[in-house]
């Protein structure tokens, strides 16, 4: 079993730390927020993410704010925020802050494998390797394919482990860590850092495209008074297509799909490729919302009736409203004069929308 430091123990990093500890690894968790670290150590932190509260209650992980102390381990996962920029790229500030601190500690006496677990723009991890190579750090890129509300499960029951390896040693190291943690039989896709960065964006772009396609077909079916579910189920029986993500409903949203889809378009633009599929997927997602509103207004002309909205997060299991098509739908109906009643009474959700809806 390995000694591993997880730098950034927010929603994703905490789940990774807990899953790795469950499989026998010795884990140190690092974050910059002292009150948050205290809540993890004294077990007062709670979350709606399944299994986390139970795992944390049993955990013996040392949670600290001292990054230098984390260097007692030679394997370090970086799981911090990389929000989108206005140019559809990623803000790598949190990673830069960490690596600048690492540089300030000087050259390390032993090899340190720094594994970037958050989404980065293609080519970034190569520049990071150049920046840190003199300090005995080896940069690999290892993003995860998880969904909010099922993070613990998704990490141990994955289909694909994506490894943009610094070298063969790093690739074998990351593979061995995942083989000790996962309970499924995933494919281990080992490649260069930039190839892995592009793969991460491309996977999510394909999924968003499939969602937009399903909703496009569903919109056409609705206007023809056909059963959209029946049609899409039949389409999904074709083995070349498959049924996953092929259901009509609200458009895609959340913290990953939208931004990764747009980032792929931006990456294409920077190398002279017009990624029309990415742009069309984003456009169809917005048009679908427009069609949903139009159909609702047509079928519900009486604005005196209360419109009950089950949830306004980007998906029911989550408390995240970022890029939520459900929230946008509710907002548009309210703007049109409908009386909206939200059935979701989760305080974390209500706090986010008190000045929005």
C-alpha positions in Angstrom: 0.0 0.0 0.0 1.2 3.5 -0.8 1.7 6.7 1.3 -0.3 9.3 -0.6 -1.1 13.0 0.0 -4.2 14.5 -1.5 -3.8 18.2 -2.1 -7.3 19.7 -2.1 -9.9 17.8 -0.2 -13.1 19.4 -1.4 -15.9 17.4 -2.9 -13.8 15.3 -5.2 -10.5 15.2 -3.3 -12.2 14.1 0.0 -14.0 11.2 -1.8 -10.7 10.1 -3.4 -8.9 10.3 0.0 -11.6 8.3 1.7 -11.8 5.7 -1.0 -8.0 5.2 -1.1 -8.0 4.9 2.7 -10.7 2.3 2.6 -8.4 0.2 0.4 -5.5 0.3 2.9 -3.5 3.3 1.7 -2.0 5.8 4.2 -3.5 9.2 3.4 -2.7 12.8 4.3 -5.3 15.4 3.2 -4.3 19.0 2.6 -6.4 22.1 2.2 -6.0 25.8 2.9 -9.1 26.4 4.9 -8.4 25.9 8.6 -12.0 25.7 9.8 -12.8 23.2 7.1 -9.7 21.1 8.1 -10.8 21.2 11.7 -14.3 20.0 10.8 -12.8 17.1 9.0 -10.5 16.1 11.8 -13.2 16.4 14.6 -15.8 14.7 12.3 -18.3 17.6 12.4 -18.3 18.1 8.7 -21.4 16.8 6.9 -22.4 16.6 3.3 -25.3 15.3 1.2 -22.8 13.3 -1.0 -23.6 9.6 -0.4 -21.3 7.6 1.9 -19.0 10.5 2.7 -20.3 11.1 6.2 -20.1 7.4 7.1 -16.6 7.0 5.6 -15.4 10.1 7.4 -16.7 9.0 10.7 -14.5 5.9 10.5 -11.5 7.6 8.9 -8.1 8.0 10.4 -6.8 10.3 7.7 -4.7 13.2 9.0 -6.1 16.5 7.5 -3.6 19.4 7.6 -3.1 22.9 6.1 0.7 22.5 6.0 1.6 21.7 2.4 5.3 21.1 3.3 4.2 18.3 5.7 2.5 16.6 2.8 5.9 16.2 1.1 6.7 13.3 3.5 4.9 11.3 0.9 6.2 10.8 -2.6 2.8 10.4 -4.3 0.7 13.6 -4.4 -2.6 14.0 -6.1 -3.7 17.6 -6.8 -7.5 17.9 -6.7 -8.3 21.7 -6.7 -10.7 24.0 -8.6 -10.0 24.9 -12.2 -13.0 27.1 -13.1 -13.7 28.3 -16.6 -12.5 31.6 -17.8 -14.4 34.0 -20.0 -12.4 32.7 -23.0 -13.7 29.1 -22.4 -10.3 27.9 -21.1 -9.5 27.0 -17.5 -8.2 29.1 -14.6 -5.2 27.2 -13.3 -4.5 29.7 -10.5 -5.0 27.2 -7.7 -2.6 24.7 -9.3 -0.1 27.6 -9.8 -0.4 28.6 -6.2 0.4 25.1 -5.1 3.3 24.6 -7.5 4.8 27.9 -6.5 4.8 26.9 -2.9 6.4 23.5 -3.9 9.2 25.4 -5.7 9.8 27.6 -2.6 10.5 24.4 -0.6 13.4 23.7 -3.0 14.6 20.6 -4.8 13.3 17.4 -3.3 15.7 14.7 -2.2 13.5 11.9 -3.6 11.3 11.7 -6.7 7.8 13.2 -6.2 5.0 12.1 -8.5 2.6 15.0 -8.7 -0.7 13.7 -10.3 -3.0 16.4 -11.5 -6.6 15.1 -10.9 -8.5 18.2 -12.0 -9.4 19.3 -15.5 -6.7 21.3 -17.3 -6.5 22.8 -20.8 -4.5 20.7 -23.3 -0.8 21.5 -23.1 -0.9 22.9 -19.6 0.6 19.9 -17.8 3.5 19.9 -20.1 4.3 23.5 -19.2 3.9 22.5 -15.5 6.5 19.7 -16.0 8.9 22.2 -17.5 8.4 24.5 -14.5 9.0 21.8 -11.9 11.5 19.4 -13.6 14.5 21.0 -11.8 12.8 20.3 -8.4 12.4 16.5 -8.9 8.7 16.6 -9.6 7.2 14.3 -12.3 3.9 15.6 -13.6 1.1 13.2 -14.7 -2.5 14.0 -15.6 -5.2 11.7 -14.2 -8.7 13.2 -14.4 -11.7 11.3 -13.2 -15.1 10.7 -14.9 -17.5 11.1 -12.0 -20.9 12.7 -11.3 -22.0 14.8 -8.4 -24.2 12.6 -6.1 -22.4 9.4 -7.0 -18.7 10.4 -6.5 -17.7 7.6 -4.1 -19.4 5.0 -6.3 -18.1 6.4 -9.6 -14.5 6.4 -8.3 -14.5 2.7 -7.4 -16.8 1.5 -10.2 -15.2 3.3 -13.2 -15.2 2.2 -16.8 -12.1 4.1 -17.8 -8.9 5.1 -15.9 -7.2 7.9 -17.9 -3.5 8.3 -17.3 -1.4 11.0 -19.0 1.9 9.7 -17.6 5.1 11.5 -16.9 7.0 8.4 -17.8 6.6 4.6 -17.6 7.3 4.5 -13.9 4.5 7.1 -13.3 2.1 5.1 -15.5 2.7 1.9 -13.6 2.4 3.7 -10.3 -1.0 5.3 -11.1 -2.2 2.0 -12.5 -1.3 0.1 -9.4 -3.0 2.7 -7.2 -6.2 2.4 -9.1 -6.1 -1.4 -9.3 -6.0 -1.4 -5.5 -9.0 0.9 -5.3 -11.4 0.1 -8.0 -14.0 -2.7 -7.7 -14.8 -2.8 -11.4 -12.7 -3.9 -14.4 -11.8 -0.7 -16.1 -9.8 -0.1 -19.2 -6.5 1.6 -18.3 -5.8 4.2 -21.1 -2.2 5.3 -20.8 -0.9 8.1 -23.0 0.9 11.4 -23.0 -0.3 14.3 -20.8 -1.7 16.4 -23.6 -3.4 13.4 -25.2 -5.1 12.7 -21.8 -6.1 16.4 -21.4 -7.7 16.3 -24.9 -9.4 12.9 -24.1 -11.0 14.3 -21.0 -12.6 17.1 -23.0 -13.6 14.9 -25.9 -15.3 12.3 -23.7 -17.6 15.0 -22.1 -18.2 16.6 -25.5 -19.4 13.3 -26.9 -21.8 12.9 -24.0 -23.2 16.4 -24.3 -23.6 15.9 -28.0 -25.5 12.7 -27.3 -27.8 14.6 -24.8 -28.4 17.4 -27.2 -29.2 14.9 -30.0 -31.7 13.1 -27.8 -33.4 16.3 -26.9 -33.5 17.5 -30.5 -35.2 14.2 -31.5 -37.5 14.5 -28.5 -38.4 18.1 -29.5 -39.3 17.0 -33.0 -41.3 14.0 -31.7 -43.2 16.2 -29.3 -44.2 18.6 -32.1 -45.4 15.6 -34.2 -47.3 14.2 -31.1 -45.1 11.1 -31.1 -43.7 9.3 -28.0 -40.2 10.5 -27.7 -39.2 7.9 -25.1 -40.3 5.1 -27.4 -38.4 6.5 -30.3 -35.2 7.1 -28.4 -35.3 3.7 -26.8 -35.6 2.2 -30.3 -32.6 4.3 -31.5 -30.5 3.1 -28.5 -31.0 -0.5 -29.3 -28.6 -0.1 -32.2 -25.3 -1.4 -30.9 -23.5 1.4 -32.8 -25.3 3.9 -30.7 -26.3 2.5 -27.3 -28.9 3.7 -24.8 -26.8 5.7 -22.3 -27.5 9.4 -22.2 -30.2 8.9 -24.9 -33.3 10.0 -23.1 -35.4 13.2 -23.6 -35.4 15.6 -20.7 -33.7 18.8 -19.5 -30.5 19.8 -21.2 -27.1 19.2 -19.8 -25.6 21.5 -17.1 -23.5 21.3 -14.0 -19.9 22.0 -13.3 -18.3 19.8 -16.0 -20.2 19.1 -19.2 -20.9 22.7 -20.4 -17.4 24.0 -19.7 -15.6 20.9 -21.1 -17.6 21.0 -24.3 -16.8 24.7 -24.8 -13.1 24.2 -23.9 -12.8 21.6 -26.6 -14.2 24.2 -29.1 -11.6 26.7 -27.8 -8.8 24.2 -28.1 -9.8 23.5 -31.7 -9.8 27.2 -32.4 -6.3 27.6 -31.1 -5.0 25.0 -33.5 -7.0 26.1 -36.5 -9.8 23.6 -36.2 -13.4 24.8 -36.2 -15.0 22.4 -33.7 -18.5 22.8 -35.1 -19.9 19.8 -33.2 -19.0 21.4 -29.8 -20.6 24.7 -30.8 -23.7 23.1 -32.2 -24.1 21.0 -29.1 -24.1 24.1 -26.9 -26.5 25.9 -29.2 -28.9 23.0 -29.3 -28.9 22.8 -25.5 -30.1 26.4 -25.4 -32.6 25.9 -28.2 -34.0 22.9 -26.4 -34.7 25.1 -23.3 -36.5 27.6 -25.6 -38.6 24.8 -27.1 -39.5 23.5 -23.6 -40.7 26.9 -22.5 -42.7 27.4 -25.7 -44.4 24.0 -25.4 -45.1 24.6 -21.7 -46.7 28.0 -22.4 -48.8 26.6 -25.2 -50.1 23.7 -23.1 -50.5 25.8 -19.9 -52.1 29.2 -20.8 -53.6 29.7 -17.3 -51.0 31.6 -15.4 -53.1 31.7 -12.2 -52.3 28.1 -11.5 -49.3 27.2 -9.3 -46.5 25.5 -11.2 -44.7 23.0 -9.0 -41.0 22.5 -9.8 -39.6 19.3 -8.3 -35.9 20.5 -8.3 -33.9 23.3 -9.8 -30.4 21.8 -9.4 -28.7 20.6 -12.5 -29.7 17.1 -11.6 -31.9 15.8 -8.8 -29.2 14.1 -6.7 -27.1 17.2 -6.6 -27.3 20.5 -4.7 -25.4 22.3 -7.5 -27.2 25.0 -9.6 -24.3 25.8 -11.9 -25.5 25.8 -15.5 -28.8 24.2 -14.4 -31.3 24.0 -17.2 -34.0 23.3 -14.7 -33.3 26.6 -12.9 -33.2 28.5 -16.2 -36.6 26.9 -17.1 -38.1 28.0 -13.8 -36.6 31.5 -14.2 -38.1 31.9 -17.7 -41.5 30.8 -16.5 -41.4 33.2 -13.6 -40.4 36.0 -16.0 -43.5 35.1 -18.1 -45.8 35.6 -15.0 -46.2 32.0 -13.8 -46.4 31.3 -10.1 -43.5 29.0 -9.3 -43.5 26.8 -6.3 -40.3 24.8 -5.6 -40.8 21.5 -3.9 -37.1 21.0 -3.2 -36.7 22.3 0.4 -33.0 21.4 0.9 -31.5 24.4 2.7 -28.3 24.3 0.7 -30.3 24.8 -2.5 -32.6 27.4 -1.0 -29.6 29.5 0.1 -28.2 29.6 -3.4 -31.4 30.7 -5.1 -32.8 33.2 -2.6 -31.9 36.1 -4.8 -32.3 34.2 -8.1 -35.7 32.6 -8.2 
